[in-house]
Amino acid sequence: MPNVYEGREQSAASLQYAIVVSRYNDSITSRLLDGALETLRAAGVAEQAIDVAWTPGAFEIPTVAHRMARSGRYAAVICLGAVIRGETTHDRHINRAVSHALMQIGLECGVPALFGILTCDTLEQAIHRAGGNVGNKGAECASAALEMADLLRRIPSES
């Protein structure tokens, strides 16, 4: 029988969590933040165990997420933003840079940096993914943060 490792959301409620959220498109990102906070609270995470940092835009999220991940205070960093396609390819460059940076933060720091950046073609799509009829990506990321935090505690560390 192989060893199987799985994280459980409720088992990570005693840990600290960081949320980095973009102010740009705040009508959307505030809904993502609400979803993340509701999910953490429902899992039993105390208010004082949650720190929220606001950035000007999505491009700045990795800088703050990296500092928070490196601090050693947090079991996971939940990153929330909304990049909506415009008339140029600017959105693609932002999305690619941010997604790559968040992956690198997780690998380098050993702290999950969850990708809750909406990458939508339209405002309507973003609304649907921020609590509309497609769920709330902020809530999904918070759930994944809880699971990953517990999973990493269960996996034996390097000696």
URHU-V66310 format. One record per residue. N is the residue number from 1. RES is the residue in one small letter. SS is DSSP state (@ for helix, = for strand, . for the rest). D_CENTER is the distance of its C-alpha to the mean C-alpha in Angstrom with 1 decimal. Layout:
N/RES/SS/D_CENTER
N/RES/SS/D_CENTER
This chain:
1/m/./33.8
2/p/./30.7
3/n/./28.2
4/v/./25.1
5/y/./21.8
6/e/./19.3
7/g/./16.6
8/r/./17.1
9/e/@/14.8
10/q/@/17.6
11/s/@/18.5
12/a/@/15.5
13/a/./16.0
14/s/./18.0
15/l/./15.3
16/q/./13.5
17/y/=/9.8
18/a/=/8.4
19/i/=/6.5
20/v/=/7.3
21/v/=/8.5
22/s/=/11.3
23/r/./14.7
24/y/./16.0
25/n/./16.4
26/d/@/15.7
27/s/@/17.5
28/i/@/14.6
29/t/@/11.6
30/s/@/13.3
31/r/@/13.4
32/l/@/9.7
33/l/@/9.5
34/d/@/12.5
35/g/@/11.2
36/a/@/8.3
37/l/@/11.2
38/e/@/13.7
39/t/@/12.1
40/l/@/11.8
41/r/@/15.3
42/a/@/16.7
43/a/./15.9
44/g/./17.8
45/v/./15.5
46/a/./17.7
47/e/@/17.0
48/q/@/18.0
49/a/@/15.4
50/i/=/12.5
51/d/=/12.4
52/v/=/11.1
53/a/=/11.8
54/w/=/12.8
55/t/=/13.5
56/p/./16.3
57/g/./14.6
58/a/@/11.9
59/f/@/14.2
60/e/@/13.9
61/i/@/10.1
62/p/@/10.8
63/t/@/13.7
64/v/@/12.2
65/a/@/9.3
66/h/@/12.3
67/r/@/14.4
68/m/@/12.2
69/a/@/11.8
70/r/@/15.5
71/s/./16.6
72/g/./16.6
73/r/./15.7
74/y/./12.3
75/a/./11.7
76/a/=/8.0
77/v/=/5.7
78/i/=/2.3
79/c/=/3.3
80/l/=/5.5
81/g/=/9.0
82/a/=/12.1
83/v/=/14.6
84/i/=/17.8
85/r/./20.7
86/g/./23.7
87/e/./27.2
88/t/./26.3
89/t/./24.1
90/h/@/21.9
91/d/@/18.9
92/r/@/19.2
93/h/@/19.4
94/i/@/16.4
95/n/@/14.3
96/r/@/15.9
97/a/@/15.6
98/v/@/11.9
99/s/@/11.1
100/h/@/13.8
101/a/@/12.8
102/l/@/9.3
103/m/@/11.3
104/q/@/14.0
105/i/@/12.1
106/g/@/11.2
107/l/@/14.9
108/e/@/16.4
109/c/@/15.0
110/g/./14.6
111/v/./11.3
112/p/=/8.4
113/a/=/6.0
114/l/=/3.6
115/f/=/5.0
116/g/=/4.8
117/i/=/7.9
118/l/=/10.9
119/t/=/13.9
120/c/=/16.8
121/d/./20.5
122/t/./21.3
123/l/@/20.3
124/e/@/21.4
125/q/@/18.9
126/a/@/16.0
127/i/@/17.6
128/h/@/17.9
129/r/@/14.2
130/a/=/13.3
131/g/=/15.5
132/g/=/18.5
133/n/./20.3
134/v/./17.5
135/g/=/15.2
136/n/=/12.0
137/k/@/8.8
138/g/@/7.0
139/a/@/9.1
140/e/@/8.7
141/c/@/5.0
142/a/@/6.5
143/s/@/9.5
144/a/@/8.4
145/a/@/7.1
146/l/@/10.6
147/e/@/12.4
148/m/@/11.3
149/a/@/12.2
150/d/@/15.5
151/l/@/16.2
152/l/@/16.1
153/r/@/18.5
154/r/@/20.8
155/i/./21.2
156/p/./24.1
157/s/./23.3
158/e/./25.5
159/s/./28.8
